Amino acid sequence: MERYGIDESYAVGKVLWHSLNENGVIGVYDMKFGNTVVRNLLFEDLEPIVVQEHKHFKRDDDDDDRKLKEE
């Protein structure tokens, strides 16, 4: 994290957002370290300490229930 100017005391960050492709693979992360937000971090740039997994359910564009909620 040194190249991003993040002090060692803020080395543990929080995921703010992540991309997700159709295969369920995360491409990049936006993370917050102290008061610094770093965008588009690759997994290879991170050293996971605590991993919290969650699910995203498949969205169908032709789902009638979803169309009603958007209107």
Backbone bond lengths (Angstrom), bond angles and torsions (degrees), N, CA, C in turn:
res aa  C-N    CA-C-N  psi(-1)  N-CA   C-N-CA  omega(-1)  CA-C   N-CA-C  phi
1 M - - - 1.441 - - 1.530 111.26 -
2 E 1.295 114.77 -6.04 1.464 120.00 -179.43 1.529 111.48 -58.20
3 R 1.333 117.07 -38.88 1.467 119.06 -177.78 1.524 112.66 -67.82
4 Y 1.330 117.58 -16.37 1.458 121.72 176.63 1.523 112.20 -97.42
5 G 1.314 117.22 2.99 1.450 121.35 179.04 1.515 114.08 74.51
6 I 1.322 116.70 27.56 1.470 121.43 -178.33 1.520 109.04 -96.48
7 D 1.334 114.90 124.39 1.450 122.03 179.70 1.525 110.10 -66.30
8 E 1.315 116.62 149.38 1.468 122.38 -179.82 1.529 112.20 -56.86
9 S 1.325 117.41 -30.92 1.464 120.22 -179.66 1.531 111.92 -69.20
10 Y 1.336 117.70 -16.44 1.471 122.13 177.55 1.527 111.40 -111.70
11 A 1.310 117.03 23.01 1.461 121.24 -174.63 1.531 113.44 -65.14
12 V 1.324 118.13 -22.62 1.460 121.17 176.96 1.513 107.87 -93.12
13 G 1.321 115.28 119.29 1.461 120.11 -176.50 1.510 112.73 -109.28
14 K 1.320 114.61 178.16 1.463 122.15 179.05 1.524 108.32 -123.31
15 V 1.326 116.06 132.91 1.461 120.46 178.30 1.526 108.86 -73.63
16 L 1.327 115.72 125.07 1.454 121.31 176.84 1.526 111.44 -94.38
17 W 1.342 115.68 -34.78 1.461 121.89 -176.26 1.522 108.38 -161.26
18 H 1.317 116.46 154.57 1.461 120.39 170.92 1.516 109.29 -145.89
19 S 1.320 115.52 150.50 1.457 120.40 175.02 1.523 108.30 -78.41
20 L 1.313 116.27 165.18 1.458 120.30 178.90 1.521 107.84 -154.89
21 N 1.337 117.07 121.18 1.458 118.21 179.69 1.522 110.77 -91.04
22 E 1.326 116.92 -179.60 1.466 122.00 -176.61 1.523 113.18 -61.18
23 N 1.317 117.08 -25.36 1.467 121.49 -179.55 1.522 113.01 -89.28
24 G 1.320 117.09 3.03 1.458 120.68 179.69 1.515 114.04 81.57
25 V 1.323 117.36 17.43 1.456 121.72 -179.13 1.528 109.26 -97.51
26 I 1.324 115.93 131.71 1.462 121.31 178.54 1.520 108.61 -84.79
27 G 1.328 116.00 130.16 1.455 120.85 179.80 1.509 112.71 -92.66
28 V 1.320 116.80 -53.80 1.463 121.25 -177.44 1.527 110.26 -138.82
29 Y 1.328 113.84 159.36 1.462 122.33 179.07 1.522 109.65 -122.90
30 D 1.332 116.58 147.55 1.460 123.06 163.86 1.521 105.06 -107.92
31 M 1.341 116.74 126.98 1.460 120.41 -175.58 1.521 111.50 -132.39
32 K 1.332 114.82 155.20 1.457 121.57 177.83 1.521 108.74 -115.57
33 F 1.324 115.36 127.53 1.465 123.18 176.77 1.516 106.69 -121.13
34 G 1.332 117.41 105.17 1.459 120.00 -174.73 1.525 108.72 63.42
35 N 1.324 117.75 -120.47 1.469 122.02 178.02 1.523 112.11 -100.56
36 T 1.319 117.32 7.76 1.459 121.63 -176.31 1.520 110.49 -105.49
37 V 1.338 116.63 127.72 1.457 121.85 175.69 1.524 107.87 -103.36
38 V 1.322 115.86 129.34 1.462 122.15 177.63 1.522 107.03 -117.31
39 R 1.324 115.99 125.28 1.461 121.19 -176.78 1.529 110.90 -104.37
40 N 1.315 114.79 153.17 1.465 123.50 174.10 1.522 114.24 61.66
41 L 1.329 116.41 41.10 1.463 120.92 174.77 1.523 109.53 -78.76
42 L 1.304 116.52 134.74 1.459 121.19 173.85 1.524 109.54 -83.66
43 F 1.317 116.49 155.08 1.456 120.56 178.05 1.526 110.53 -56.85
44 E 1.320 115.89 -35.72 1.462 120.71 -179.07 1.534 112.15 -64.01
45 D 1.335 117.04 -21.27 1.465 121.64 179.00 1.528 112.34 -83.42
46 L 1.325 117.30 -8.02 1.463 121.82 -173.60 1.521 111.56 -110.35
47 E 1.326 114.82 156.83 1.457 122.16 171.31 1.526 106.95 -122.21
48 P 1.332 117.48 91.23 1.467 120.13 -176.34 1.524 112.05 -59.13
49 I 1.323 115.70 131.34 1.462 121.52 176.86 1.519 108.98 -108.38
50 V 1.316 116.12 -50.23 1.457 122.52 176.93 1.520 106.87 -120.97
51 V 1.316 116.05 124.14 1.456 120.46 -179.11 1.518 108.21 -111.68
52 Q 1.334 116.28 122.30 1.455 121.48 175.14 1.517 106.88 -114.08
53 E 1.310 115.13 113.79 1.450 119.23 -179.75 1.514 110.04 -94.66
54 H 1.316 114.93 150.07 1.449 121.67 175.64 1.517 107.80 -149.60
55 K 1.319 116.66 170.44 1.463 120.95 -176.56 1.517 110.45 -114.42
56 H 1.308 113.51 149.60 1.453 122.13 169.74 1.522 105.96 -119.22
57 F 1.307 116.84 125.29 1.450 119.83 -179.16 1.523 109.85 -84.22
58 K 1.314 115.20 148.70 1.452 121.66 -178.41 1.528 109.76 -62.44
59 R 1.311 115.54 136.20 1.460 121.21 176.26 1.520 108.72 -104.93
60 D 1.303 115.78 131.38 1.458 120.79 175.21 1.517 108.49 -105.19
61 D 1.317 117.18 124.29 1.463 120.72 179.86 1.515 112.36 -65.50
62 D 1.334 116.08 -24.16 1.464 119.12 -179.22 1.527 112.90 -96.51
63 D 1.315 118.44 15.41 1.455 124.19 179.69 1.529 108.96 -74.12
64 D 1.356 116.73 115.93 1.463 121.22 -177.27 1.514 112.99 -61.35
65 D 1.349 117.72 -38.28 1.472 120.55 178.92 1.526 110.58 -63.16
66 R 1.289 117.63 -38.77 1.468 121.59 -179.80 1.528 110.20 -67.83
67 K 1.318 116.81 -40.54 1.473 119.74 179.05 1.522 110.72 -61.01
68 L 1.329 117.67 -38.99 1.467 121.26 -179.91 1.526 110.57 -65.47
69 K 1.326 118.09 -39.30 1.468 121.67 -179.51 1.519 111.85 -67.26
70 E 1.321 117.14 -32.71 1.468 121.05 -177.89 1.519 112.19 -77.25
71 E 1.332 117.59 -22.29 1.473 120.31 -176.75 1.484 113.14 -79.02
